[in-house]
Amino acid sequence: MSKLWGGRFTKQTNHLVEEYTASINFDKALAEEDIQGSLAHVTMLGKCGILPAEDVETIKEGLITVLHKIRAGEVEFSVSDEDIHMNIEKNLIETIGPVGGKLHTGRSRNDQVATDMHLYLRERVVGFVGMLHALQEALIGQAKDNLDTIVPGYTHLQRAQPILFAHHLMAYVSMFQRDAERLMDSYKRINVLPLGAGALAGTTFPIDRHFVAEQLGFDGVYENSLDAVSDRDFIVEFLAAASLIMTHLSRLSEELVLWSSTEFGFVELDDAFCTGSSIMPQKKNPDVPELVRGKTGRVYGNLIGLLTVLKSLPLAYNKDMQEDKEGMFDTVATLEGALQLFAPMIATMKVNKDRMRQAVNQDFSNATDIADFLVGEGLPFRQAHEVIGKTVLYCIQNGKYLLDLTIDEFRQFSPLFDERIYDVLQPEAVVNARNVYGGTASGQVAEAIGRSEKVLEITEQWITNRG
């Protein structure tokens, strides 16, 4: 069969041009969405009296037949037919005859492909919110099991102040909640229908765009036909949200790599999520978090790539915009792979509470509380800071920790010290002294868990309503 658009041309397309300009090798991933949009479109053409009812039914039956063939792997996509739209239309015509050519009435590939991508991303965004929800539940589960587990908190990767391990995990619950909210907000801009904009200016046929939107479950239609076919903001927004999700996964990955090392020994990842060495039999490598950390870069690259493609493009559609899909597909696959693994990996992670406690007992992360004690006794904070700095230096020089000092040793640095200092320095006291909203005190962390669980209930309802 000749090109469906070949009437204007007197020569066959150079085969190198065909290969270079074709997108079927990657946009075939939109086959289901393309047929879904076509079914709604042809139904509308019948409703508006643009096509006779018998043609509409024939086309719909043909589209369903083509869909079944695609699902069964019986359709061989052709580069000579350029893209998924032309491949499906060609297969439709081969299935039902020339009447299949009427399907394209009142639309262009420009608004058709935009519709396909809106449908594609809409489903994926709901799925990713669900995956984030599962990861948050896994983190909360570990947090509940570790409300009495104290671990060093770090700044600059140096031990800073003792915190609950549950508090540390809940920080990631907050990060992933922001990620979920970004995706849920982006859904509003994804769930808008471009179909009916035609190539750029609309169509002369009396179509009903709002009917198509209703058929496909869109909340509305694009107000401007030029914007409808040239807008890729919704993909950029998804890629930006995905980049932030990968940022947070990468940060957590780095900590899992550190925590599971012999040097830290804070956690052990389940064997199902680790691999071994081909030469060193003792090795247990945290390959999943390492790969997630590494794959973060490709998601960033997809975002920057699309932003660069869109930069300086005049209205409306340009062939450059064919480059919007591969990065989107790659990001979807990369993010899906990471999120599917992370929830069960966190849920099965073993926490070495004793090792964490040992680390807390063998550092100076309770030093700030001594300064606070002296401030409570009337000493200005800057002077208290200097006193504790000298006290810590003394400990380092003498191979001791703060709780190892006698009261006489404490009083070398300030007469304000008394026996109460030993209670102040206990890790539990240090943690629970930070009893402010959002702090690491056990009561505050328990309340934070409760608040997060209520938020997750709302998220779950959002997913159900759009599932």
N, C-alpha and C positions, 0 to 999 in steps of 0.2 A: 504494500500500500504506500502511496506517495505521502509526503508530509501533509498533515492536516491543514497547515497554513501555506501550502506551496503554490497557490494560484498566482501570486505576484512574481514568482521567480522563474527564470529561464534555464537555470543550471542546478544540478544536484549540489547539495552541501558537501564541501570537502570533508573527507572522513576524519581528518585531524581536527577540523572545526567542530564536527559532531562530538568527538571524544572530549574536546576541551570545554565545550559549552554545556554538555549534558550534565544533569544533576541526578539522574535516576539511580546511580550507584549509592547515593545516600538518602535522597528524598523518598525512596520507596518505603522508608519507615513511616511515612504519612499515609499509606494506602488506606488504612481503616478510616482515618479522619477524612480523607478525600471522598470516599464513598458515602460516609455519614453526611457530609455537607451536600453532596450531590443529591442524595435522597430527599433532603429537606428542600433543596432548590427546585427539583422537578415537581415535588408536591405543590409548591407555591405556584409554579408555572401553570399547573392544572387548575388550582383554586382561582387564579386571576384570569382564566380563560385564554391564556397565551398559547397553551398546547391543549389539544383535545384529550379527553379522559383516557381513551384507548392507548394513545401514545404514552401518556404518563405511566399507565400501568405496565406497558411493555418495557419502558425504560427502567422502572423500579425493579421489575422482575429480573431484567438483564443485569442491573447493578448488583443485586443480591447474588446472582449466579457468579458474576466476576469475583465478588468478595469471597464466596465459598472456594472458588478456584485458587485465589491468592492464599487463603488460609491453608489450603491443602498442598501448596507448593506447586500448583499446576500451571502457573503463569510465568512465562519467561520474559522478563523485562528487557527492553531493547534500548540501547544507547541512541539509535537512530530516531527513537520517539522522544528523546530529550529528557522528559521528566515524568513524575508519577501521574500527572493529570492527563498528559497525552497518551501514556501507556494504557491507562484505564479506559480512556475514551476509545482508543483503537480496539482494545479487547471487547468493549461494549458493542461497538459497531460490528465486529466479527461475530458476536454472539446473537445480536438481534437484528442486524442489517442497518440500512441507512438511517432509520428512525433514531438510532443512537446518536447521530450527529445533532439532533435537536436539543440534546441535554445542555449544550453550551449556550443556548439562547439566553440573552440577558445577563451574561457574566463574562469575565475575562480570567485568564490565568492569574492576573495580578491580584484580584480580590479573592480568587479561589485559594491560592497558596497562603495568603494571609489568614484566611479562615481556617485552613488546615492547621496552621501553627498555633492559632488561638485554641483550637480544640485539643491539640496535642499537649500544650503546656498547661491548660486548665486541669486536665486529669492528673498530670505529673505533680503539679503543685499541691493538690489535695493529698496525693500519695506521700509527698515529702513531709507535709505537716504531720501525717500519721506516723512516719518513721521517726521524726523528731520527738513526737509524743512518746513513742516506745523507748527511745533513748533516755528521755527525762524520767520515765517511770523506773528504768533500771538504775539510774543515778540516785533517785529518791529511795529506792529499795536498799541500796548500799548505805545511804545516809542514815536511814532508820536503824540499820544494824550497827552503826558506828557512832551513835550519839554519846558514847563514853570513851571513844578512841581519840587520844590526843596525839598530835603530830606537829613537828616544827612548821611554822609558817615562814615563808621566804620572801625576801626582797633582794634583788640583784643576785638571786640564787645563793644568798647567804642567809643563815638562820636568823630570823627576826623576832617573832613572838609565837608562843604556843597557841595553837588553834585546835578546834575539833576537826577531825577528818571529815565529818559530816558537813561542816561549814564549808570546807574546801570543795567538796562535791557539789554542794548547793550553788556555788558560784557558777558552775557549768550549767546547772538547771536554769539559772537566770539568763545566761548567754543564749542557750538554745530556745528559751522562751521568746527572746527578742527575735531570733531567727524565724521562729514559727509565726510571730506576729507580722514580720515583714512579708513573708509568703502569703499570709492571709490577706494582708492589705493589697498586695499586688494582684490578687485574684480579681479585685474589682476592675482593674484595667485590662486584665486578660479576658474577662468574661464580657467582652463587647464585640459585636459582629461587624466585620468589614464587608461581608458579601453584599452585593448590590451596588457597590461603588464602581463596578466595571473596570475598565483599564485605568481610568483616572477621573472621569467626569460624570459617572452614573450611566444610565442606559435609557434608551427611548422607549423600552417596553414598560407597561404599567405594572411593575412588580410590587410586591408587598414585603419590604425588608423586615418589618416588625413581626410579620407572620413567621418568616424564616428564623428570626431570633428566638421566637417562642418555641418553634419546633426543636431547635437545637439547645434550648435551655440557657440562652444568653440573656443577660439582664438588660441589654440595650443595644443600639447600633451606633456606629460612628456617625458623627454629625456632618463631617466633611469628607467628600469622596477622595480628594487628593490625600488627605491625612490617612484615610482608611487603608489605601494601598501602599503607602510609603512608611507608615509607622512601624518601627521595630523597637520602640521604647519598652514594650512589655517583655521583649526578650532580653534587652539590656538589663532591665530591672531584675529579671529572674537570675541572670548571670551574676549580677552584683550581690543579690541575696545568697546565691550559691557560694560565691567567693567568701562571704562572711561566715557561712556555715563551715566551709572548709578551713577557714582561719581558726575557728573555735575547735574544730576536730583536730587540727594540727597542733594547737596548744595542748589539748588534752593528750594527744599522741605523744608529744615530747615528754610530758610528765609520766606517762605510763612507761615509756622507755627508761627514763631515769629511775622511777620507783621500783621497777622490776630488775634493775641491775644489782649485782652483788654489793656494790658500794652503798646503795640505799637499802635494798631488801625490804621495802615497805609493802609491796604487793607481789602476787604471783598470778600471771595470766594463765588461764586454763590451757592445757595442752592442745585443745582443738583449735586454738587461735595463735599457735606458735609453730615454728619450724625448727629443724635441726641443721647441723653443719655436715657437709660432705666429708670433712676431714677431722673435725674435733667432736668426738662423740658426746662430750659433756655439755655441749652448747644447747641452749634453748632460746631461740631468737624471737623477739617481738616483731615479727615481720609485718603484721597487719597495721599496727600504729606507725611503723616506719614507712610503709607504702602510702598510707593516708597522708602522712606528713609530706612525702615526695609528690604525690599526685595533686596536692594543693596548687602547685605551680601551674599545672596545665589548665586548671579552672580559671586562675587569674589570667592566663594567656588567652583563653577564649573570650573573656570579658574585654580585655584590651583590644583583641582582634576585631570584635564586632564594633566597638566604639570607633576604631580606626577606619573600618569599612564605611560607616555612616558619616564620618566627618566630611563635610563639604559636598555631600550629595544634593543635587538640585531636585526639586519636586518634579514628577512624582516617582514612578518606579524606574529603577535602573538595574541593569544586569549585575552590577556589583552586589546587589542585595541577595543574590543567590548564595553568597558567602555567609549568610546568616544562620544556616542550618547545621553544618557539620559541628561547629563549636557548641551549639545548643544540644545536639544529640550526644556529643562527647561529655558535656557537663552533666547531663541527665544520667548517663551511664556511670560516670565517675562518682557522682554524689550518691546514687542509688547503691552502688557497691559498698561505699564506705558506711552509710547509715545502716544498711542491712546487717553488717558485721558488728558495728559498735555496740548496739544494745545488748546482744547476747554476750559479747566479750566483757562488758562491764558487769552484767548480771552474774557471771560465773567467776569473776575475779576474786581471789582470796586476799584478805587483808591481814598483814602481819602486825597485829596490835602490839605485841611485846617489843618488836623491833622499833616501832614508832615511839613507844614509851621510852625505850632505852635511848633513842636519839634525843628526845626532849630532856632527859635527865643528864645528858652529857653535852650541854651547850650553855650559852649565856642568854638564851632567848627570854628569860624572865627578868633581865636586867632593868627594863623599863619600869617594872612594877616596884623596884626598889626606889627609883627616882620618884615615882608617884607617892610612895610611902613617905619619903622625906619632904616632899611638897606638902603633904597632909600635916606634917609636923611643923610647917611654917617656913621651910627653906625655899628660896626662889628656884624655879625649875632649872635655870642655867647653872646655878651652883650645884644643884642636885645631880645634874647631868655630869658635871666634872667629877663629883665625888664617886659616882658609879663607874665612870671611865677608869679612874684610878683603882677602884676595887677590882674590876675585871682584869686590869693589867696585873695586879698583884696575884690574882688567881692563876692567870696564864703562866706567870713566872714561877709559881710554886706548885704547878700541876694539880690545881684544885678547881672545883666548881663552886658556885655561890652557896649552895646548901651545905657544902663541906666546911665552910668557915665557922669558927667559934664566934661567940658574941664579942669577945675581946678583939678578935681580928676585925670584925665589922666596925667596932668603935675606934679603931685606928684612923678611920676615914671620916667618921662623924659621931659625935656624942649623942645624936638623936636616935641612933639604933637601939632597939631593945628586943626582947624575946619574940615579940609579935612578927618580926621580920621572917621567921621560919614558916609561919602560916601563910604569909603573903607570897612567899616564893614557891609554894607547892603548885605544881602544874594545874591541878583542878581549880585552885584559887585564882591563878593567873587567867585561866580561860573564863571562869564565871564572873570575874570582876568586870568583864566587858559586856555588861548587861544592858546594852542599848539596842534599839531597833536596828536590825541588820548586823548586829555584832555576833561574836562567836560563843557567847554564853549558852549553855545547854538549853535553857528555857527559850531563849531567842531562836535558836536553830530549830527546836521542835515546832515553834510557832511558824517559822518560815516554811518548814516542810508542809504544815497544814495549809498555809496560804497557797503554796504551789500546787498541792493536790486539788484545791478548789479551782484554780486556774486551768488545770489539765481537764477538769470536768467540762469546762466551757469550751475548751479546744476540741474535746471529743464530740461535743454536740455539733460544733461547726463542721467537723469532718463528716459526721453522720448526715447532716443536712445537704451536703454536697457530694456524698459518695454515690 
